[in-house]
Each structure stands twice: as structure tokens, then as C-alpha cells.
């Protein structure tokens, strides 16, 4: 006998409840409205909604032409040789001598970094809208606007990041073809991620492209940071000044879970980890102080029992040995989440934030230059931080590309505060 899932009533209506409505009224006219018995015209007695269907209106491109008017005065003073002339000022474009407007640039970024569509595949889509543009041009647009208008916001977000007391970190391989260090293109570079905790007042997801995975990279990014850092056990995060590492129980569980066969010790280790995560679900809505107390009272004895059990047997070789040594070598870091209710039992938040890079990498494969990789890191930082602050990423980018070219933030850098994702005006316009 097969099980058939019961349908949830009203689910489809809930999915489309916020869409605008165009009503199609189906009525009888002419002979269709005459009674078959007496021949008189029938009167309307009621109506009912038959169905709702979602329709798609394709995007369109149009030209916005800026025309500046000139003004002069008919001065009758003979002593004035040159009459004053004034021209109306027009808004500055995001890219000089380019037809790319703010909304178009925002869509190019949205397709590449939110939808993971590389530039060479965007070409055919733009052609469908009537615009012939090359993938090289699209790439140049991304690099130019990233360095001109996203870089100031990117640097401000890094300043906000290091003011936090708890962060998550991760990194993923990335390929750069033309490397400045002389290594072959097959060498792996890295995209680093540092992000705030889930309930941070000002969420930030900060990405950084670099040619190496050395500790110096993390040390430079985290300069000025003092607090806890969630990570996966990579040695590059160790010995960074003023940083206490927090281990990831999800990584511990994964190493035991991936051991082939029905190994009794591996299975028992997974059960210990599952017990920790089940408990974490029960306290997720508590305050940090209450979470810390509950952890010390209930889950700390379980973890101590787990490590005592690991130390009670000796594993000669294989994946079980790797999993056991991974846990034992990080005992201090794995116990640290018990000390503060703001800490997490896993580094899953960082792994979720690094996923857009992994998905995008599968599509556009590499960056030609370090400049392109850095532009990618800036774009992901702005877009993922926008999403974390409940903004529409495309609206936010359009706002930045419209306003920043006409703002003198170089001589007055303080105005950039008004362009950060949590600024009041940004929240009102870009949600």
C-alpha cells in the first residue's frame, strides 16, 4: 500500500497572495444570453472565481535620454562683453562614456552573483531584449563599478565586521588564471568568508579573494577584531592575536558519519553529536544567558562523557582514526561554545554563506585576473549582506549606482554611513 501525502488547503493561494491582480470577466453576450424557453434576455444572478493563474511579463529595455538646457541673460549693459551662460546640471553616470544605466548594471550583477549566470551566458539573454553586448564588456562593467562604487561600502562593512565579538569563518578554493606570484593557473587561490552571527544587529557577510590560504591573510582581515571565531579546525586560524577559536561539531559528526560500513564506534560517535544538536534546537529561542546556563547544566556532561569515551580506546589507522584525532585535537575549541550563549555548536552559518561562491564557481569556473576575483568578492559581500539585512539586492545596487556617482564621499567619507544596508533611507527604499 502506497502512502499519499494529504494536500494542504490554501497553500497555492498563499504563494501568490501578494501578486497584483488583473481580472478577466467572462460574461454572456448577444444570443448566448437569451433564454431557450421564452427568448427573453437573462439577468445576471451571481458570479464566482474559477481560478487564478500567474502570468509573466518579459523585461524590456528602453533609453533614458538626459537633455541639459542652457540659459543666458539678455543684458542691455553695454559694458558687459561676455554675457553669463548657465547649463542645467545632469546626474553623473555610473560609468563615464558608457550607455549602461544603474538599473541595467544592477541586473548584470544580479544575474551573475545571485542567479550564478556567467557573463558569456548573459550575452544571449541581453540580445533577446534587443541589446548586442559582449561578455568582455559585461565583465569590464562589473570590475569598473565594483572598484568605483562598491569598494567604499566594502571597506566600511569590513570595519563593521571587526567591531563584533563573535564571527564565523570559512574559505573555499578558487582559480585565478593570471597570477602575480608566477605560479601556474592550476594553482588554487582562495575566497575567504567572515560573517557575523545570525542575530547580529547589523549582519555582515564579508568575502575576500587572495592567492594563498596562509594565516597572514586571516590575520590581516581580522586586524582589530577581539573575540570568538567559529571555524572548521584549519590551522591557519590558530594563533591570531586576541582571537579564541570555536570548534564545529557538524564537522566532527560528518567525519564519523562518512566512515563506510556499520562501524559500532562511528555510529556511537554520531549519536553523541546528534544528542548535542537535538538539545541545541530546544534552546534556540532562549536568551544568550539562558542558553549558556542550560548548556552547562545539561549538555556539558554529555560532551565530557564523549571525550572520555574517545580517549578510552586506541585506533590504529583508517578513517576512524582520522575522525577520532580530529575531535581530540580540537577538544578545547569544541568545548568553547559552552562558555557563551552567543556561540553556536556548529559553523554551519559560514558554510551556508560560502555556498553562493561554490555555485557560482561551477558556472563561471575561474577569474582571469586578481582584479576580477576581488571584484567578485566585493559583489558577493554587498549582495549577501543586503540579503542578510532584508533588502532586495537589485534595488540596493541600483540605489548605490544612482546615488554614489553624485556624492562626494572622497572629501566627505562620513556620508557613506547613509549608504550602508541598515541605514534608514536604504531600508525604506530597497526592501
C-alpha positions as CSV (number, residue, x, y, z in Angstrom):
1,X,0.0,0.0,0.0
2,X,1.4,3.4,-1.0
3,X,1.2,6.5,1.1
4,X,-0.3,9.6,-0.4
5,X,0.5,12.9,1.2
6,X,-2.5,14.9,2.2
7,X,-2.7,18.2,0.3
8,X,-2.5,21.4,2.3
9,X,-5.5,23.6,1.7
10,X,-4.8,27.2,0.7
11,X,-1.1,26.7,0.1
12,X,-1.2,27.8,-3.6
13,X,-3.2,30.8,-2.7
14,X,-0.7,31.8,0.0
15,X,2.2,31.6,-2.6
16,X,0.6,34.2,-4.9
17,X,-1.3,36.3,-2.5
18,X,0.9,39.4,-2.9
19,X,0.8,39.5,-6.7
20,X,-1.2,42.3,-8.5
21,X,-4.5,41.1,-10.0
22,X,-5.9,41.6,-13.5
23,X,-9.5,40.4,-13.6
24,X,-10.9,38.7,-16.6
25,X,-14.7,38.8,-16.6
26,X,-16.3,36.1,-18.6
27,X,-19.9,37.1,-19.5
28,X,-22.6,36.1,-21.9
29,X,-23.5,38.4,-24.8
30,X,-26.0,38.5,-27.6
31,X,-27.8,35.3,-28.4
32,X,-25.9,33.4,-25.8
33,X,-27.7,35.4,-23.1
34,X,-31.2,34.6,-24.4
35,X,-33.5,32.1,-22.6
36,X,-34.0,28.9,-24.6
37,X,-37.6,28.7,-23.3
38,X,-39.1,32.2,-23.7
39,X,-36.4,34.0,-25.7
40,X,-36.1,36.8,-23.2
41,X,-32.7,38.2,-22.1
42,X,-31.4,36.5,-18.9
43,X,-30.4,38.6,-15.9
44,X,-27.1,38.2,-14.0
45,X,-27.7,36.5,-10.7
46,X,-24.2,35.9,-9.4
47,X,-20.6,35.3,-10.1
48,X,-17.7,33.1,-8.8
49,X,-14.0,32.9,-9.1
50,X,-13.0,29.9,-11.2
51,X,-9.2,30.0,-10.9
52,X,-6.1,32.2,-10.5
53,X,-3.2,31.8,-12.9
54,X,0.2,33.5,-12.8
55,X,1.3,35.4,-16.0
56,X,4.8,36.6,-16.9
57,X,5.6,39.9,-18.4
58,X,9.1,39.8,-20.1
59,X,11.6,42.5,-19.1
60,X,12.2,45.4,-21.6
61,X,14.9,47.8,-22.3
62,X,14.5,51.5,-23.0
63,X,16.7,54.5,-23.4
64,X,16.7,57.3,-20.8
65,X,18.0,60.4,-22.6
66,X,19.3,63.3,-20.5
67,X,19.0,66.7,-22.1
68,X,20.7,69.7,-20.5
69,X,19.2,73.2,-21.2
70,X,21.4,76.3,-21.5
71,X,20.3,79.7,-20.2
72,X,21.6,83.2,-21.0
73,X,20.6,86.7,-20.0
74,X,19.7,89.5,-22.4
75,X,21.8,92.0,-20.6
76,X,21.5,95.5,-22.1
77,X,24.5,96.8,-20.2
78,X,27.0,97.7,-23.0
79,X,29.9,97.5,-20.6
80,X,29.5,93.7,-20.3
81,X,31.3,92.0,-23.1
82,X,30.7,88.3,-22.2
83,X,27.1,87.5,-21.1
84,X,26.8,84.8,-18.5
85,X,25.5,81.4,-19.6
86,X,24.4,78.6,-17.4
87,X,23.6,75.0,-18.2
88,X,21.4,72.7,-16.1
89,X,23.4,70.0,-14.4
90,X,22.7,66.4,-15.3
91,X,23.2,63.4,-12.9
92,X,26.6,61.7,-13.4
93,X,26.6,58.2,-14.9
94,X,27.9,55.1,-13.1
95,X,30.4,54.6,-15.9
96,X,31.7,57.5,-18.0
97,X,31.2,57.3,-21.8
98,X,29.0,54.2,-21.4
99,X,25.4,53.6,-22.1
100,X,25.0,51.3,-19.1
101,X,22.5,52.7,-16.6
102,X,22.2,52.0,-12.9
103,X,19.3,49.5,-13.2
104,X,21.0,47.6,-16.1
105,X,24.2,47.3,-14.2
106,X,22.3,46.0,-11.2
107,X,20.7,43.4,-13.4
108,X,24.1,42.2,-14.7
109,X,25.3,41.8,-11.1
110,X,22.0,40.1,-10.1
111,X,22.3,37.5,-12.9
112,X,25.9,36.7,-12.2
113,X,26.1,36.8,-8.4
114,X,22.5,35.9,-7.3
115,X,21.4,33.6,-10.2
116,X,25.0,32.4,-10.9
117,X,24.8,33.1,-14.7
118,X,28.2,33.9,-16.1
119,X,28.7,36.9,-18.4
120,X,29.1,34.7,-21.6
121,X,25.7,33.2,-21.0
122,X,24.1,36.6,-20.3
123,X,25.0,37.8,-23.8
124,X,22.2,35.8,-25.5
125,X,19.7,37.0,-22.9
126,X,20.6,40.7,-23.5
127,X,20.4,40.0,-27.2
128,X,16.8,38.7,-26.7
129,X,15.9,42.1,-25.3
130,X,17.5,43.9,-28.3
131,X,20.9,44.8,-27.0
132,X,24.1,43.4,-28.6
133,X,26.8,43.4,-26.0
134,X,29.9,41.1,-25.5
135,X,30.8,39.2,-22.4
136,X,34.1,41.2,-22.2
137,X,32.1,44.4,-22.0
138,X,29.9,43.0,-19.2
139,X,33.0,41.9,-17.3
140,X,34.5,45.3,-17.6
141,X,31.3,46.9,-16.4
142,X,31.4,44.7,-13.3
143,X,35.1,45.4,-12.5
144,X,34.8,49.2,-13.1
145,X,31.6,49.7,-11.0
146,X,32.9,47.4,-8.2
147,X,36.1,49.4,-7.8
148,X,34.5,52.8,-8.3
149,X,31.3,52.4,-6.2
150,X,31.2,49.2,-4.3
151,X,34.7,49.4,-2.8
152,X,33.9,52.3,-0.4
153,X,30.9,50.3,1.0
154,X,33.0,47.1,1.0
155,X,35.7,48.7,3.2
156,X,33.0,50.1,5.6
157,X,31.5,46.7,6.0
158,X,34.9,45.3,7.0
159,X,35.2,48.0,9.6
160,X,31.8,47.0,11.0
161,X,32.8,43.3,10.9
162,X,35.8,43.7,13.2
163,X,33.7,45.6,15.8
164,X,31.8,42.4,16.5
165,X,32.7,40.0,19.3
166,X,31.7,36.7,17.6
167,X,32.3,35.8,13.9
168,X,32.1,32.8,11.6
169,X,34.9,32.0,9.1
170,X,35.4,29.6,6.1
171,X,37.3,29.6,2.9
172,X,36.9,27.7,-0.4
173,X,39.3,27.0,-3.4
174,X,39.1,29.4,-6.4
175,X,41.1,29.6,-9.6
176,X,42.8,32.7,-11.0
177,X,44.5,32.3,-14.4
178,X,46.9,35.3,-14.5
179,X,48.6,35.1,-11.1
180,X,51.0,37.8,-9.9
181,X,53.1,35.3,-7.9
182,X,54.3,33.4,-11.0
183,X,52.6,30.1,-10.1
184,X,50.7,28.2,-12.8
185,X,47.0,28.8,-13.4
186,X,46.2,25.4,-12.0
187,X,47.3,26.6,-8.5
188,X,44.4,27.1,-6.1
189,X,43.7,30.5,-4.8
190,X,41.1,31.1,-2.1
191,X,37.9,33.1,-1.4
192,X,37.7,33.8,2.3
193,X,34.5,34.4,4.2
194,X,33.9,36.1,7.5
195,X,30.4,36.8,8.7
196,X,28.5,38.0,11.8
197,X,26.3,35.8,14.0
198,X,22.7,35.2,13.0
199,X,21.1,37.7,15.4
200,X,23.7,40.5,14.9
201,X,22.2,44.0,14.9
202,X,24.0,44.8,11.6
203,X,24.6,41.5,9.8
204,X,27.7,41.4,7.5
205,X,28.9,38.7,5.1
206,X,32.5,39.7,4.1
207,X,34.3,37.9,1.2
208,X,38.0,38.3,0.4
209,X,39.9,37.0,-2.6
210,X,43.5,36.0,-2.2
211,X,46.2,33.9,-3.9
212,X,47.0,31.9,-0.7
213,X,45.5,30.2,2.3
214,X,48.1,31.4,4.7
215,X,47.5,32.6,8.2
216,X,48.7,36.1,7.2
217,X,45.5,36.6,5.2
218,X,43.2,35.9,8.1
219,X,45.4,38.0,10.4
220,X,45.2,41.0,8.1
221,X,41.4,40.8,7.6
222,X,40.8,40.4,11.3
223,X,43.1,43.2,12.4
224,X,41.3,45.0,15.2
225,X,38.9,42.1,16.0
226,X,38.8,40.7,19.6
227,X,36.5,37.8,20.4
228,X,35.4,34.3,19.3
229,X,35.9,32.9,15.8
230,X,33.9,29.8,14.6
231,X,35.9,27.8,12.2
232,X,36.5,24.2,10.9
233,X,39.8,23.4,12.5
234,X,42.1,24.7,9.8
235,X,45.4,25.6,11.4
236,X,45.6,29.0,9.6
237,X,43.1,30.4,12.1
238,X,45.3,29.5,15.1
239,X,47.5,31.9,17.0
240,X,45.7,35.0,15.6
241,X,46.1,37.8,18.3
242,X,43.0,38.3,20.5
243,X,41.0,35.5,18.8
244,X,39.6,32.5,20.6
245,X,38.6,29.7,18.2
246,X,35.3,27.8,18.5
247,X,35.2,24.3,17.0
248,X,32.4,22.9,14.8
249,X,30.5,19.8,15.9
250,X,29.0,19.4,12.5
251,X,32.5,18.7,11.1
252,X,33.0,16.2,13.9
253,X,29.8,14.4,13.1
254,X,30.5,14.4,9.4
255,X,33.8,12.7,9.8
256,X,32.3,9.9,11.8
257,X,29.2,9.7,9.6
258,X,31.2,9.2,6.4
259,X,33.0,6.1,7.7
260,X,31.9,3.2,5.5
261,X,30.2,0.2,6.9
262,X,28.2,-0.2,10.1
263,X,31.1,0.6,12.4
264,X,29.9,0.5,16.0
265,X,32.3,3.2,17.3
266,X,31.5,5.6,14.5
267,X,27.8,5.1,14.9
268,X,28.0,5.8,18.6
269,X,30.0,9.0,18.0
270,X,27.3,10.2,15.6
271,X,24.7,9.5,18.3
272,X,26.6,11.7,20.7
273,X,26.7,14.5,18.1
274,X,23.0,14.1,17.3
275,X,22.3,14.4,21.0
276,X,24.1,17.8,21.1
277,X,22.2,19.2,18.1
278,X,18.8,17.9,19.3
279,X,19.4,19.8,22.5
280,X,20.5,23.0,20.6
281,X,17.1,23.0,18.9
282,X,15.3,23.1,22.2
283,X,17.2,26.2,23.4
284,X,17.5,28.2,20.1
285,X,14.8,30.7,21.2
286,X,16.2,31.4,24.7
287,X,18.3,34.4,25.5
288,X,22.2,34.0,25.4
289,X,22.4,33.9,29.2
290,X,19.7,31.2,29.4
291,X,21.4,29.2,26.7
292,X,24.7,29.3,28.5
293,X,23.1,28.1,31.7
294,X,21.2,25.2,30.0
295,X,24.4,24.1,28.2
296,X,26.4,24.0,31.4
297,X,23.7,22.1,33.2
298,X,22.6,19.5,30.5
299,X,24.9,19.2,27.6
300,X,28.3,19.7,29.2
301,X,28.2,16.3,31.0
302,X,27.3,14.6,27.7
303,X,30.3,16.2,25.9
304,X,32.7,15.3,28.7
305,X,31.4,11.7,28.6
306,X,32.0,11.7,24.8
307,X,35.7,12.8,25.1
308,X,36.2,10.3,28.0
309,X,34.9,7.6,25.7
310,X,37.1,8.7,22.8
311,X,40.2,8.5,25.0
312,X,39.3,5.1,26.2
313,X,40.3,3.2,23.1
314,X,43.2,3.3,20.6
315,X,42.6,3.4,16.9
316,X,45.4,2.1,14.7
317,X,44.5,3.6,11.2
318,X,41.9,4.4,8.7
319,X,39.0,7.0,8.6
320,X,38.0,6.1,12.2
321,X,41.5,7.2,13.4
322,X,41.2,10.4,11.4
323,X,37.8,11.2,12.9
324,X,38.9,10.4,16.4
325,X,42.1,12.5,16.2
326,X,40.2,15.4,14.6
327,X,37.9,15.5,17.6
328,X,40.6,15.0,20.2
329,X,43.0,17.6,18.7
330,X,40.2,20.2,18.9
331,X,38.9,19.4,22.4
332,X,39.5,22.9,23.7
333,X,37.8,24.5,20.7
334,X,34.9,22.1,20.7
335,X,34.2,22.8,24.4
336,X,34.3,26.5,24.0
337,X,30.7,27.0,22.8
338,X,29.6,26.1,26.3
339,X,31.2,29.4,27.6
340,X,28.9,31.9,25.9
341,X,25.3,31.7,24.8
342,X,26.1,33.8,21.7
343,X,28.2,31.0,20.4
344,X,27.0,28.1,18.2
345,X,27.7,24.4,18.3
346,X,28.5,24.4,14.5
347,X,30.0,26.6,11.8
348,X,27.0,25.9,9.5
349,X,26.3,29.6,9.2
350,X,29.6,30.2,7.4
351,X,29.1,27.1,5.2
352,X,25.8,28.5,4.1
353,X,27.3,31.8,3.3
354,X,30.1,30.2,1.3
355,X,27.7,28.2,-0.9
356,X,27.0,31.1,-3.4
357,X,30.7,31.1,-4.2
358,X,30.7,27.3,-4.8
359,X,27.6,27.5,-7.0
360,X,28.9,30.5,-9.0
361,X,32.3,28.8,-9.4
362,X,30.7,25.8,-11.1
363,X,29.3,28.1,-13.7
364,X,32.0,30.7,-14.5
365,X,34.9,28.4,-13.4
366,X,37.6,31.0,-12.8
367,X,38.6,34.6,-12.8
368,X,41.1,35.8,-15.4
369,X,42.9,38.2,-13.1
370,X,43.2,39.0,-9.4
371,X,41.3,42.3,-10.1
372,X,38.4,40.3,-11.4
373,X,38.4,37.9,-8.4
374,X,38.5,40.9,-6.0
375,X,35.5,42.5,-7.9
376,X,33.7,39.2,-7.4
377,X,34.4,39.3,-3.6
378,X,33.2,42.8,-3.4
379,X,30.0,42.0,-5.3
380,X,29.2,38.9,-3.1
381,X,29.9,41.0,0.0
382,X,27.4,43.7,-1.0
383,X,24.7,41.4,-2.2
384,X,24.8,38.8,0.6
385,X,25.0,41.5,3.2
386,X,22.0,43.2,1.5
387,X,20.0,39.9,1.7
388,X,21.0,39.4,5.4
389,X,19.6,42.9,6.1
390,X,16.3,42.0,4.3
391,X,17.0,44.2,1.3
392,X,16.2,43.5,-2.3
393,X,19.7,43.1,-3.8
394,X,18.9,44.6,-7.2
395,X,17.1,47.6,-5.7
396,X,20.1,48.2,-3.4
397,X,22.6,48.0,-6.2
398,X,20.5,50.3,-8.3
399,X,20.4,52.8,-5.4
400,X,24.2,52.7,-5.0
401,X,24.9,53.1,-8.7
402,X,22.5,56.1,-8.9
403,X,23.5,57.9,-5.8
404,X,27.2,57.3,-5.2
405,X,28.4,58.8,-8.5
406,X,26.7,62.0,-7.4
407,X,28.0,62.0,-3.9
408,X,31.4,63.5,-2.9
409,X,32.3,60.7,-0.4
410,X,36.0,61.1,-1.1
411,X,36.2,64.5,0.5
412,X,33.4,63.7,2.9
413,X,33.7,59.9,3.8
414,X,31.2,60.2,6.6
415,X,28.3,60.3,4.2
416,X,28.9,56.6,3.4
417,X,27.1,55.7,6.6
418,X,23.9,56.7,4.9
419,X,24.5,54.1,2.2
420,X,25.1,51.0,4.4
421,X,22.4,48.3,4.2
422,X,20.9,49.1,7.6
423,X,20.7,52.9,7.0
424,X,17.1,54.2,7.5
425,X,16.7,55.6,4.0
426,X,18.2,52.4,2.4
427,X,15.8,50.2,4.4
428,X,12.8,52.3,3.3
429,X,13.7,52.4,-0.4
430,X,15.3,49.0,-1.0
431,X,13.2,46.5,0.9
